[in-house]
Amino acid sequence: MGTGAAHLQDTAPWVDYVSALTRREGPELARHIDLTKVRNVVEIGGNTGVFAQELVTQNPNLEVCVVDLPAVCRLGEKRVQTQNMASRIRFVAGDAREITWPKADVVLFKSVLHDWSQEGAAMMLGKAAKHVPLGGRIIVCERGPIADEETHRGALAATNLVFGQYYRDPQFYRDCMADCGLKILPSIQVRLDMVFLTFYLISSSRV
């Protein structure tokens, strides 16, 4: 939660790892997310704004607010300044479970809900359901279970095997959002040319 030099130094390697994945995934995933009529997105756990940058690049009228831990946000602010994106990507630091989220038309969870227990993920989706306005959307962009993949490709899979036990069937997220009274929209499956990276884009709207 700190932002001192030691905190930033300890946080940077993890941030760099996640950002490396997102730089590869982002362009393909972003083009499947229709934000043409959206002005404001809140991305929960958006790291240093790499995916947010892809979204605003593909949607010229869009602004994104990333909610993440303080050290991550501090690193993100430095990064978007070097990319001349500070006017369209901003950061709110804190524990997403506790703080008030900025107003937005869309709440986005990209590769973050698998970090939570089922109870924790359901709680976050419940908070999002109460936060979006009528007609607003919640978008979950998550990897599917490793069991759904055709091949493991040996040692190439090692990095994602670490997380494999946490990837869920997308129906879990659909059920959580339905339990919140949201209308479930058609899902999109995106198969990337990477190991263990079949993504599901699960969307819902508040009615």
ABEGO torsion letter per residue (X at the ends): XBABAAAAAAAAAAAAAAAAAAAAAAAAAAAABBAAABABBBBBGAEAGAAAAAAAAABAABBBBBBBBAAAAAAAAAAAAAAGAAAABBBBBEBAAABBBBBBABBBBBGAAAABBAAAAAAAAAAAAAABBBGBBBBBBBBBBAAABABAGEAAAAAAAAAAAABBBAAAAAAAAAAAGBBBBBBBBBBBBBBGBBBBBBBBBBX
